[in-house]
Amino acid sequence: MPGSSSVEKVSPSKARENLAEIIGKVRFGKKRFVFSSRGKDIAAIVPIEDLVLLEKFEDNQDIKLARQALEEEGTVTFEDALAKLGLSEEAVRLATTSK
């Protein structure tokens, strides 16, 4: 469960040497690793459940901000914005679809 995992700091070079072990500890032990370089945290490996929870939190924040924006005076619909920019929904969909 997120929040109950311990965090271990490791240098990127040590992580490279022990990647399989680190992945096993993350996957089966629900341990979190933070990579540090020159005393600064630079990246992390966390259990997938933690990532899913973080993404849900971010989505909820985005929804909250979108609702607040819709309540603001002077907002425009997505369709109106596209028309003003001379874009079609299909063009936007194609531009934002990952390959």
VMD Tcl script that builds the backbone (N, CA, C; Angstrom):
set m [mol new atoms 297]
animate dup $m
set s [atomselect $m all]
$s set {name element resname resid chain x y z} {
  {N N MET 1 A 0.849 -1.193 0.000}
  {CA C MET 1 A 0.000 0.000 0.000}
  {C C MET 1 A 0.881 1.238 0.000}
  {N N PRO 2 A 0.589 2.231 -0.833}
  {CA C PRO 2 A 1.391 3.443 -0.866}
  {C C PRO 2 A 1.452 4.094 0.506}
  {N N GLY 3 A 2.637 4.635 0.801}
  {CA C GLY 3 A 2.808 5.279 2.093}
  {C C GLY 3 A 3.469 4.374 3.112}
  {N N SER 4 A 3.372 3.049 2.915}
  {CA C SER 4 A 3.957 2.137 3.879}
  {C C SER 4 A 5.320 1.627 3.427}
  {N N SER 5 A 5.748 1.966 2.215}
  {CA C SER 5 A 7.022 1.511 1.686}
  {C C SER 5 A 8.168 2.294 2.284}
  {N N SER 6 A 9.311 1.619 2.423}
  {CA C SER 6 A 10.497 2.318 2.865}
  {C C SER 6 A 11.214 2.884 1.641}
  {N N VAL 7 A 12.045 3.873 1.863}
  {CA C VAL 7 A 12.778 4.514 0.781}
  {C C VAL 7 A 14.257 4.290 1.011}
  {N N GLU 8 A 14.936 3.885 -0.044}
  {CA C GLU 8 A 16.378 3.682 0.029}
  {C C GLU 8 A 17.041 4.547 -1.023}
  {N N LYS 9 A 18.071 5.290 -0.618}
  {CA C LYS 9 A 18.801 6.128 -1.572}
  {C C LYS 9 A 19.958 5.315 -2.140}
  {N N VAL 10 A 20.169 5.499 -3.442}
  {CA C VAL 10 A 21.233 4.764 -4.122}
  {C C VAL 10 A 21.780 5.641 -5.248}
  {N N SER 11 A 23.062 5.514 -5.507}
  {CA C SER 11 A 23.663 6.266 -6.609}
  {C C SER 11 A 23.310 5.575 -7.925}
  {N N PRO 12 A 23.287 6.337 -9.009}
  {CA C PRO 12 A 23.000 5.717 -10.303}
  {C C PRO 12 A 23.971 4.587 -10.648}
  {N N SER 13 A 25.242 4.733 -10.305}
  {CA C SER 13 A 26.204 3.662 -10.619}
  {C C SER 13 A 25.900 2.396 -9.822}
  {N N LYS 14 A 25.550 2.526 -8.555}
  {CA C LYS 14 A 25.156 1.356 -7.749}
  {C C LYS 14 A 23.869 0.751 -8.290}
  {N N ALA 15 A 22.961 1.600 -8.760}
  {CA C ALA 15 A 21.696 1.102 -9.325}
  {C C ALA 15 A 21.974 0.266 -10.565}
  {N N ARG 16 A 22.892 0.716 -11.415}
  {CA C ARG 16 A 23.238 -0.045 -12.617}
  {C C ARG 16 A 23.793 -1.417 -12.237}
  {N N GLU 17 A 24.639 -1.450 -11.230}
  {CA C GLU 17 A 25.253 -2.706 -10.793}
  {C C GLU 17 A 24.223 -3.676 -10.215}
  {N N ASN 18 A 23.164 -3.142 -9.618}
  {CA C ASN 18 A 22.200 -3.971 -8.886}
  {C C ASN 18 A 20.768 -3.809 -9.394}
  {N N LEU 19 A 20.611 -3.510 -10.678}
  {CA C LEU 19 A 19.284 -3.193 -11.200}
  {C C LEU 19 A 18.283 -4.329 -10.997}
  {N N ALA 20 A 18.671 -5.555 -11.288}
  {CA C ALA 20 A 17.740 -6.681 -11.139}
  {C C ALA 20 A 17.285 -6.813 -9.686}
  {N N GLU 21 A 18.202 -6.658 -8.759}
  {CA C GLU 21 A 17.860 -6.753 -7.331}
  {C C GLU 21 A 16.925 -5.608 -6.923}
  {N N ILE 22 A 17.202 -4.415 -7.396}
  {CA C ILE 22 A 16.368 -3.254 -7.077}
  {C C ILE 22 A 14.953 -3.459 -7.620}
  {N N ILE 23 A 14.853 -3.902 -8.869}
  {CA C ILE 23 A 13.530 -4.134 -9.448}
  {C C ILE 23 A 12.771 -5.188 -8.651}
  {N N GLY 24 A 13.447 -6.231 -8.236}
  {CA C GLY 24 A 12.805 -7.259 -7.413}
  {C C GLY 24 A 12.293 -6.708 -6.097}
  {N N LYS 25 A 13.094 -5.870 -5.456}
  {CA C LYS 25 A 12.663 -5.275 -4.182}
  {C C LYS 25 A 11.477 -4.335 -4.382}
  {N N VAL 26 A 11.466 -3.629 -5.502}
  {CA C VAL 26 A 10.340 -2.733 -5.802}
  {C C VAL 26 A 9.094 -3.556 -6.102}
  {N N ARG 27 A 9.262 -4.559 -6.926}
  {CA C ARG 27 A 8.119 -5.367 -7.374}
  {C C ARG 27 A 7.532 -6.213 -6.251}
  {N N PHE 28 A 8.377 -6.916 -5.528}
  {CA C PHE 28 A 7.879 -7.865 -4.536}
  {C C PHE 28 A 7.882 -7.326 -3.113}
  {N N GLY 29 A 8.806 -6.418 -2.807}
  {CA C GLY 29 A 8.905 -5.878 -1.460}
  {C C GLY 29 A 8.260 -4.520 -1.299}
  {N N LYS 30 A 7.736 -3.980 -2.416}
  {CA C LYS 30 A 7.082 -2.663 -2.415}
  {C C LYS 30 A 8.007 -1.582 -1.860}
  {N N LYS 31 A 9.290 -1.746 -2.104}
  {CA C LYS 31 A 10.282 -0.779 -1.649}
  {C C LYS 31 A 10.437 0.322 -2.686}
  {N N ARG 32 A 10.782 1.505 -2.235}
  {CA C ARG 32 A 11.018 2.647 -3.120}
  {C C ARG 32 A 12.497 2.983 -3.111}
  {N N PHE 33 A 13.013 3.336 -4.282}
  {CA C PHE 33 A 14.414 3.741 -4.399}
  {C C PHE 33 A 14.483 5.144 -4.977}
  {N N VAL 34 A 15.337 5.956 -4.387}
  {CA C VAL 34 A 15.603 7.304 -4.883}
  {C C VAL 34 A 17.058 7.339 -5.310}
  {N N PHE 35 A 17.285 7.752 -6.539}
  {CA C PHE 35 A 18.641 7.882 -7.037}
  {C C PHE 35 A 19.148 9.266 -6.690}
  {N N SER 36 A 20.335 9.297 -6.093}
  {CA C SER 36 A 20.942 10.564 -5.693}
  {C C SER 36 A 22.304 10.699 -6.351}
  {N N SER 37 A 22.585 11.920 -6.778}
  {CA C SER 37 A 23.870 12.217 -7.372}
  {C C SER 37 A 24.357 13.550 -6.828}
  {N N ARG 38 A 25.540 13.546 -6.289}
  {CA C ARG 38 A 26.135 14.748 -5.701}
  {C C ARG 38 A 25.222 15.362 -4.644}
  {N N GLY 39 A 24.594 14.488 -3.864}
  {CA C GLY 39 A 23.743 14.940 -2.768}
  {C C GLY 39 A 22.362 15.410 -3.170}
  {N N LYS 40 A 22.022 15.255 -4.445}
  {CA C LYS 40 A 20.721 15.720 -4.930}
  {C C LYS 40 A 19.907 14.533 -5.443}
  {N N ASP 41 A 18.634 14.456 -5.030}
  {CA C ASP 41 A 17.739 13.423 -5.535}
  {C C ASP 41 A 17.408 13.742 -6.982}
  {N N ILE 42 A 17.574 12.739 -7.869}
  {CA C ILE 42 A 17.390 12.999 -9.297}
  {C C ILE 42 A 16.316 12.134 -9.956}
  {N N ALA 43 A 15.984 11.002 -9.368}
  {CA C ALA 43 A 14.984 10.110 -9.970}
  {C C ALA 43 A 14.558 9.089 -8.926}
  {N N ALA 44 A 13.501 8.341 -9.261}
  {CA C ALA 44 A 13.016 7.329 -8.333}
  {C C ALA 44 A 12.438 6.144 -9.090}
  {N N ILE 45 A 12.485 4.992 -8.451}
  {CA C ILE 45 A 11.770 3.806 -8.911}
  {C C ILE 45 A 10.819 3.440 -7.786}
  {N N VAL 46 A 9.538 3.327 -8.149}
  {CA C VAL 46 A 8.508 3.039 -7.149}
  {C C VAL 46 A 7.645 1.886 -7.635}
  {N N PRO 47 A 6.943 1.214 -6.728}
  {CA C PRO 47 A 6.017 0.171 -7.163}
  {C C PRO 47 A 4.951 0.748 -8.088}
  {N N ILE 48 A 4.466 -0.078 -8.999}
  {CA C ILE 48 A 3.479 0.382 -9.978}
  {C C ILE 48 A 2.231 0.925 -9.294}
  {N N GLU 49 A 1.868 0.369 -8.150}
  {CA C GLU 49 A 0.689 0.851 -7.424}
  {C C GLU 49 A 0.856 2.311 -7.005}
  {N N ASP 50 A 2.076 2.687 -6.651}
  {CA C ASP 50 A 2.345 4.081 -6.290}
  {C C ASP 50 A 2.186 4.994 -7.501}
  {N N LEU 51 A 2.675 4.538 -8.652}
  {CA C LEU 51 A 2.560 5.334 -9.878}
  {C C LEU 51 A 1.097 5.508 -10.267}
  {N N VAL 52 A 0.324 4.428 -10.188}
  {CA C VAL 52 A -1.105 4.502 -10.518}
  {C C VAL 52 A -1.795 5.503 -9.604}
  {N N LEU 53 A -1.488 5.455 -8.312}
  {CA C LEU 53 A -2.075 6.387 -7.354}
  {C C LEU 53 A -1.687 7.829 -7.678}
  {N N LEU 54 A -0.431 8.055 -8.014}
  {CA C LEU 54 A 0.030 9.395 -8.378}
  {C C LEU 54 A -0.692 9.900 -9.621}
  {N N GLU 55 A -0.852 9.043 -10.622}
  {CA C GLU 55 A -1.544 9.455 -11.842}
  {C C GLU 55 A -3.012 9.772 -11.568}
  {N N LYS 56 A -3.665 9.002 -10.701}
  {CA C LYS 56 A -5.055 9.290 -10.339}
  {C C LYS 56 A -5.145 10.635 -9.627}
  {N N PHE 57 A -4.201 10.896 -8.737}
  {CA C PHE 57 A -4.171 12.173 -8.025}
  {C C PHE 57 A -4.014 13.324 -9.014}
  {N N GLU 58 A -3.069 13.175 -9.951}
  {CA C GLU 58 A -2.857 14.226 -10.952}
  {C C GLU 58 A -4.101 14.432 -11.811}
  {N N ASP 59 A -4.750 13.334 -12.208}
  {CA C ASP 59 A -5.979 13.448 -13.003}
  {C C ASP 59 A -7.053 14.202 -12.227}
  {N N ASN 60 A -7.204 13.879 -10.945}
  {CA C ASN 60 A -8.200 14.566 -10.117}
  {C C ASN 60 A -7.879 16.053 -9.995}
  {N N GLN 61 A -6.606 16.388 -9.861}
  {CA C GLN 61 A -6.207 17.796 -9.789}
  {C C GLN 61 A -6.535 18.505 -11.106}
  {N N ASP 62 A -6.256 17.836 -12.228}
  {CA C ASP 62 A -6.564 18.422 -13.539}
  {C C ASP 62 A -8.062 18.658 -13.690}
  {N N ILE 63 A -8.864 17.699 -13.266}
  {CA C ILE 63 A -10.322 17.840 -13.347}
  {C C ILE 63 A -10.793 19.010 -12.491}
  {N N LYS 64 A -10.238 19.116 -11.292}
  {CA C LYS 64 A -10.608 20.217 -10.394}
  {C C LYS 64 A -10.269 21.568 -11.028}
  {N N LEU 65 A -9.069 21.669 -11.591}
  {CA C LEU 65 A -8.662 22.928 -12.228}
  {C C LEU 65 A -9.508 23.228 -13.461}
  {N N ALA 66 A -9.853 22.191 -14.220}
  {CA C ALA 66 A -10.699 22.402 -15.402}
  {C C ALA 66 A -12.077 22.900 -15.002}
  {N N ARG 67 A -12.635 22.333 -13.952}
  {CA C ARG 67 A -13.951 22.790 -13.482}
  {C C ARG 67 A -13.889 24.244 -13.009}
  {N N GLN 68 A -12.812 24.591 -12.313}
  {CA C GLN 68 A -12.649 25.975 -11.863}
  {C C GLN 68 A -12.545 26.908 -13.065}
  {N N ALA 69 A -11.821 26.493 -14.095}
  {CA C ALA 69 A -11.655 27.322 -15.283}
  {C C ALA 69 A -12.987 27.519 -15.998}
  {N N LEU 70 A -13.803 26.474 -16.019}
  {CA C LEU 70 A -15.110 26.581 -16.674}
  {C C LEU 70 A -16.021 27.577 -15.974}
  {N N GLU 71 A -15.808 27.758 -14.675}
  {CA C GLU 71 A -16.635 28.692 -13.913}
  {C C GLU 71 A -16.177 30.136 -14.069}
  {N N GLU 72 A -14.967 30.333 -14.597}
  {CA C GLU 72 A -14.444 31.679 -14.774}
  {C C GLU 72 A -15.188 32.389 -15.897}
  {N N GLU 73 A -15.285 33.677 -15.740}
  {CA C GLU 73 A -15.919 34.491 -16.768}
  {C C GLU 73 A -14.998 34.574 -17.978}
  {N N GLY 74 A -15.584 34.527 -19.147}
  {CA C GLY 74 A -14.792 34.675 -20.361}
  {C C GLY 74 A -14.190 33.391 -20.883}
  {N N THR 75 A -14.569 32.266 -20.330}
  {CA C THR 75 A -14.031 31.013 -20.859}
  {C C THR 75 A -14.719 30.669 -22.168}
  {N N VAL 76 A -14.040 29.880 -22.992}
  {CA C VAL 76 A -14.589 29.452 -24.267}
  {C C VAL 76 A -14.608 27.931 -24.320}
  {N N THR 77 A -15.467 27.397 -25.140}
  {CA C THR 77 A -15.519 25.951 -25.302}
  {C C THR 77 A -14.327 25.494 -26.123}
  {N N PHE 78 A -14.046 24.210 -26.043}
  {CA C PHE 78 A -12.968 23.611 -26.813}
  {C C PHE 78 A -13.211 23.832 -28.306}
  {N N GLU 79 A -14.444 23.621 -28.717}
  {CA C GLU 79 A -14.799 23.778 -30.121}
  {C C GLU 79 A -14.576 25.219 -30.590}
  {N N ASP 80 A -14.963 26.194 -29.759}
  {CA C ASP 80 A -14.755 27.597 -30.112}
  {C C ASP 80 A -13.261 27.926 -30.206}
  {N N ALA 81 A -12.476 27.369 -29.292}
  {CA C ALA 81 A -11.026 27.606 -29.323}
  {C C ALA 81 A -10.420 27.030 -30.597}
  {N N LEU 82 A -10.841 25.817 -30.966}
  {CA C LEU 82 A -10.343 25.220 -32.205}
  {C C LEU 82 A -10.694 26.077 -33.411}
  {N N ALA 83 A -11.956 26.527 -33.459}
  {CA C ALA 83 A -12.394 27.357 -34.580}
  {C C ALA 83 A -11.574 28.639 -34.655}
  {N N LYS 84 A -11.331 29.251 -33.513}
  {CA C LYS 84 A -10.569 30.502 -33.477}
  {C C LYS 84 A -9.134 30.283 -33.968}
  {N N LEU 85 A -8.581 29.095 -33.667}
  {CA C LEU 85 A -7.214 28.769 -34.078}
  {C C LEU 85 A -7.158 28.153 -35.477}
  {N N GLY 86 A -8.335 27.898 -36.045}
  {CA C GLY 86 A -8.375 27.305 -37.379}
  {C C GLY 86 A -7.976 25.845 -37.393}
  {N N LEU 87 A -8.256 25.134 -36.312}
  {CA C LEU 87 A -7.897 23.722 -36.211}
  {C C LEU 87 A -9.145 22.850 -36.180}
  {N N SER 88 A -8.968 21.607 -36.554}
  {CA C SER 88 A -10.063 20.652 -36.444}
  {C C SER 88 A -9.762 19.702 -35.290}
  {N N GLU 89 A -10.799 19.074 -34.767}
  {CA C GLU 89 A -10.599 18.093 -33.691}
  {C C GLU 89 A -9.727 16.944 -34.184}
  {N N GLU 90 A -9.910 16.555 -35.433}
  {CA C GLU 90 A -9.115 15.460 -36.000}
  {C C GLU 90 A -7.636 15.834 -36.044}
  {N N ALA 91 A -7.322 17.063 -36.411}
  {CA C ALA 91 A -5.928 17.507 -36.450}
  {C C ALA 91 A -5.307 17.465 -35.059}
  {N N VAL 92 A -6.055 17.884 -34.064}
  {CA C VAL 92 A -5.558 17.857 -32.691}
  {C C VAL 92 A -5.363 16.419 -32.240}
  {N N ARG 93 A -6.308 15.551 -32.570}
  {CA C ARG 93 A -6.210 14.142 -32.189}
  {C C ARG 93 A -4.978 13.509 -32.816}
  {N N LEU 94 A -4.746 13.770 -34.079}
  {CA C LEU 94 A -3.574 13.213 -34.769}
  {C C LEU 94 A -2.277 13.749 -34.188}
  {N N ALA 95 A -2.271 15.016 -33.812}
  {CA C ALA 95 A -1.052 15.637 -33.268}
  {C C ALA 95 A -0.732 15.141 -31.871}
  {N N THR 96 A -1.746 14.686 -31.136}
  {CA C THR 96 A -1.513 14.290 -29.756}
  {C C THR 96 A -1.515 12.788 -29.551}
  {N N THR 97 A -1.734 12.020 -30.610}
  {CA C THR 97 A -1.723 10.556 -30.505}
  {C C THR 97 A -0.277 10.088 -30.550}
  {N N SER 98 A 0.087 9.261 -29.566}
  {CA C SER 98 A 1.455 8.739 -29.546}
  {C C SER 98 A 1.622 7.695 -30.634}
  {N N LYS 99 A 2.814 7.630 -31.137}
  {CA C LYS 99 A 3.111 6.693 -32.247}
  {C C LYS 99 A 3.678 5.420 -31.723}
}
mol reanalyze $m
mol bondsrecalc $m
mol representation Tube
mol addrep $m
